[in-house]
Amino acid sequence: MSRLTLIGTGPGDPELLTLKAVRLIAAAEVVAFPQKPGEASLAFEIAGGHVGPGAQLMPTDIPMNVDPEPARLAYRRLADTLVEKVQTGRDVVYLCEGDPLFYGSAIPLLEAVGGRVATSIVPGITSLTAASAEARLPLALRNAILKVLPAPLPDEVLEAELGRGAAALIKLGRHFDRVRALLARLGRAESAVVVEHATQARQRITPLADFAADERPYFSTLLVPARGAHS
Ligand SMILES: C[S@@+](CC[C@H](N)C(=O)[O-])C[C@H]1O[C@@H](n2cnc3c(N)ncnc32)[C@H](O)[C@@H]1O
């Protein structure tokens, strides 16, 4: 039976694709992937080499505005198109950077598809585990708690959630300065490390204390080790 498969392509290094992802991408008749308008798709850059010769490519612009409505509309349109392709007998894959269901663009697509066609999900290596491996900073041991905190959350929430435990801050971009100031105020900045573009050729790993004051990278994860012994 034809189906839509949402495939995690991992954080960047093409060797971090799973064998299952490679097999399904090579067999797919339609290969869809999201991109920011005017920018190349990272998911396609990672996995495009495995696409079969006759496959139809479907790059789809997804607007990245603070207002989520245009993106929701784009996912709804894409879902309708992909459903139609599956219903007419084609196997469709949707490529998603990292893991599809870890803050991934596959989530709104899956919601928009609903139960209209059969769907499967192939997990991918997340940017979180890739950043930890590249920085050689363990995420959590024994009964330790690890929190993933999106940087757009307000300061009060970030401060309350941070506590003394380990955290990974994502989606930094224009929130970078605010988060840096918050960590400094809480005495958590000295041990924090910025991992940019983990596993990609442009990867950079920098202690937060040494990070240039005018940089605001979006594709970065800020790893904040636990304060004191938590294992
Ligand atoms: C919308 S989330 C997507 C996460 C993705 N689905 C995953 O499994 O890693 C985007 C955020 O993930 C983090 N990120 C994604 N790729 C990264 C990479 N290669 N290196 C460091 N952080 C990355 C950044 O914090 C970025 O703002």
The ligand as a MOL file (V3000), in Angstrom:
LIG
                    3D

  0  0  0     0  0            999 V3000
M  V30 BEGIN CTAB
M  V30 COUNTS 27 29 0 0 0
M  V30 BEGIN ATOM
M  V30 1 C 12.9870 23.8220 14.6270 0
M  V30 2 S 14.2850 23.0590 15.5520 0 CHG=1
M  V30 3 C 14.5370 21.5850 14.6250 0
M  V30 4 C 15.1780 20.4690 15.4100 0
M  V30 5 C 15.4010 19.2200 14.5710 0
M  V30 6 N 14.1430 18.6320 14.1650 0
M  V30 7 C 16.2400 18.1880 15.3130 0
M  V30 8 O 15.7870 17.0420 15.5050 0
M  V30 9 O 17.3730 18.4930 15.6720 0 CHG=-1
M  V30 10 C 15.6310 24.0590 15.0490 0
M  V30 11 C 16.6510 24.2700 16.1690 0
M  V30 12 O 17.3850 23.0760 16.3790 0
M  V30 13 C 18.7400 23.3950 16.6540 0
M  V30 14 N 19.5770 22.8340 15.5650 0
M  V30 15 C 19.1460 22.2850 14.4230 0
M  V30 16 N 20.1840 21.8010 13.7040 0
M  V30 17 C 21.2980 22.0640 14.4340 0
M  V30 18 C 22.6780 21.7900 14.2470 0
M  V30 19 N 23.1050 21.1400 13.1710 0
M  V30 20 N 23.5470 22.1890 15.2170 0
M  V30 21 C 23.1160 22.8120 16.3410 0
M  V30 22 N 21.8300 23.0790 16.5740 0
M  V30 23 C 20.9260 22.7260 15.6300 0
M  V30 24 C 18.8620 24.9130 16.6820 0
M  V30 25 O 18.7080 25.3480 18.0190 0
M  V30 26 C 17.6880 25.3280 15.8380 0
M  V30 27 O 17.2620 26.6170 16.2040 0
M  V30 END ATOM
M  V30 BEGIN BOND
M  V30 1 1 1 2
M  V30 2 1 2 3
M  V30 3 1 2 10
M  V30 4 1 3 4
M  V30 5 1 4 5
M  V30 6 1 5 6
M  V30 7 1 5 7
M  V30 8 2 7 8
M  V30 9 1 7 9
M  V30 10 1 10 11
M  V30 11 1 11 12
M  V30 12 1 11 26
M  V30 13 1 12 13
M  V30 14 1 13 14
M  V30 15 1 13 24
M  V30 16 1 14 15
M  V30 17 1 14 23
M  V30 18 2 15 16
M  V30 19 1 16 17
M  V30 20 1 17 18
M  V30 21 2 17 23
M  V30 22 1 18 19
M  V30 23 2 18 20
M  V30 24 1 20 21
M  V30 25 2 21 22
M  V30 26 1 22 23
M  V30 27 1 24 25
M  V30 28 1 24 26
M  V30 29 1 26 27
M  V30 END BOND
M  V30 END CTAB
M  END
